Amino acid sequence: MKVVYTCFCTDVIHEGHLNIINEAQKLGEVTVGVLADAASIRYNRFPAVSLEERIRLVEAIPGVAHVIVQNEIMYDEIFERLHPDYIVHGDNWSLPSMQAIYQNIKNLIKKYGGELVEIPYTYSENVQRTDHQMIEKLAMPEFRRGRLRKLLQMVPIVKTIEVHSGLTGLIAEKTVVVDGETIDQFDAMWISSLCDSTEKGKPDIELVDMTSRFQTIEDVMEVTTKPVIFDGDTGGLTEHFVYTVRSLERMGVSAVIIEDKTGLKKNSLFGTEVEQTQAGIEDFSAKIAAGKKAQLSDDFMIIARIESLILEQGMEDALKRARAFVEAGADGIMIHSRRKEPDEILEFCDKFRAENKETPLVVVPSSFNVVTEEELAAHGVNICIYANQLLRAAFPAMENAAKSILKHHRAKEIDSELMPIKQIITLIDEINY
């Protein structure tokens, strides 16, 4: 019997998958690969059901002889392991990510032999409805909320990008980069107090109230599926923070990060240039403990942000606070710095990891932007947040457009630098009933 191989990255079996299996059966004995979780989130989307459940779904399909786990997006391991005579795949190669997979398969066929059999993609109302329902399920609060904890178990480092509107949420959701045979995308979204305030033309002093900030969350969540980490500033009064926790949980937010400062909030990047007061360890620990007591699910995370290095209180103070906040129930520690080099951040991470191997570490490399995700992961960092880059990219581009129109008294000169509106609106999914 000829060895026939196809791979599925799906939570639901529909007529398109069955058509591929039927065509594959005509060629020989069919082995189906189920794409592993870590590979799925880089290539397609977060699985809504476990790998074991997806394997059982495929095993139940008549005509499938064997089911294996495909650990990587590309097919190198499969060719080395199975030496397939046929690779059966849908002919949906239009996206850059699919083009990379197509080229990988062709290169491996040239090396090992075999043949690629392309099956016309199944376009039907039922397939479209099923695909849409899968996306809608991922967006539901009860499914989205626990996704950050799952990501921490799946990937070396959770890549997180700042969003401040539905449109920036779509950019975070749908931006995929192909570099050779590497496919990558963001894992999570950060809703920043700084960016939320700046987008509204307000100073970053906790002036924008939670009701308004919750609306930003709603705008983002309505059009995306990825987990959300919320910038909770200082958390406010403990009596208020417990209600914030409940509200964020109900909305489907995965985590809130609160910083150990008191009084009128000033942005951390000002450091000691402006007067900033760090909260007492006991008081801040009590706020964390109250928040943990108030939350209703095990999914939600409260992450403590330590400002000791920002305020030049020293490494030992930062470590002392980290120990206390973990003891109080913090689900993670964020350590911040405004230095241009990452040395003190990496020193903190190494010392913290020497005594605590489990608690997630969060880093925001805004000022020390020379450090790579791989370097951070090597020092025990679990979440990397790019906290303001989309806002900072948008402002100069918009200002440049405004100046050009004023200078030339028309829009023609700036038009070549603008994205066509048709291309922008293709990001927005329409629901067909």
C-alpha positions, 0 to 999 in steps of 0.5 A: 500500500502507498503511504498517504499523508494529510494534516488537519488543524481543526477543532471540528470535522466538516465536509471539506475534511471528509472530502480530503479523506475520501480522495486520499483513500483512493491513493493508499493507506491514509495517515492523518497528522493532527497539528500540535498546540504550539504549532497551531497557535503560530500557524492558525489559531488557538485550539478550542479543544485539547490535542487528545480530543482532536486526535479522537475526532480524526480517529473516528473518521472512516478510512483513516488508518493511522493518526499521529501528532505533527509537532511542527508546521513544516513537514520535515519531520513527517518526510523523515519519519514516514517517507510518504508517497503522497501528501494530500492537501487543499489547494488553498495556498493564497496566504503567505503562510500557506505559500511557505508550507507549499514550498516546504512540501515541494522542497521535501518531495524533491529531496525524498520523492513523492507527490503533492496531490491538491484537492479543490478547497470546499466552499459551502455555506456549511463550511463557512458557518462551521469556520465562523462558529469556531472563531466565535467560540474562541471569542467567548469569555469563558474560553478566552479567559483561561487561554493565557495560562494555557499559553504559558505552558505551550510556548517559550515566551508569550508575545504580547502587543499593545492594542487600544481600539478594535482596529489595532486589535484586528492588527494584533489578531491577524498579523502573520509574518513568514520568514523563510520557513518560520511562521509567527504571530502574536499570542496575546494583547495588552490594553495599556493605561498609557495608550488608552489615555493617550488615544483619548487625549488625556494624561496618563494619571488614571484620569480615564475611569474604568467604565471608559477603559472597559469600553476599550476592552469591549471594542477589542474583544468584539472583533478578536479571539486572543487573550487580553492582559489589562493594565490596571495601573495601581489598582486604585483603592483595595475596596475598588480593586475587588470590583475591577477583578470581578468585572474583568473576569466576567468580560473574559480578560485573562490577567490584570497587572497592577503596580506597587505605587500610591498617590497620583500616578505618573508614568514609570518612564519618568522615574525619579524625575517626578515625585512618585511614591512606592506602596508599602509591601504590606499594603500592596500585598493586602490589595493582591490578597483581596483581589485573589479572594474576590475572583471567582475562577481559577483562570484569572491572573493578578500580576504584581508590577514592581517599580523598585528599579524604576525608582532606584530602590535597588535590587534587593528591595525588588526581590524582597517585594517579589517574594512578598507579593508571590506569598500574597497570591500574585500569579506573576511578577512584572519587573520594569526598568527604564535603562537602555540596557537590559542588564538589571532586568536580566539580573533580577530575573536570574536571581528571582529564578534561582529561588522561584522556578514557577511563578511567571515573569513579565517584562516590558522591553520599551527602553531596553529594546535591544534585548530579544525574546530568545534572550529574555526566555533564556533568563526565565521570562514568560511574557514579553509585552510590546507596550506602546509600539502601535500607538507610537507608530500611528502618531507620526504617520498621521501627523505626516499625512496632516502636514502634507495635506496642509502643505500641498492643499490636496491629498495626492502627495501623501496618497502613495504612503497611505494604505488603500481603505479597501485593504483596511476594511478587508481586516473586518469580518462580515457575518453572513446569515 
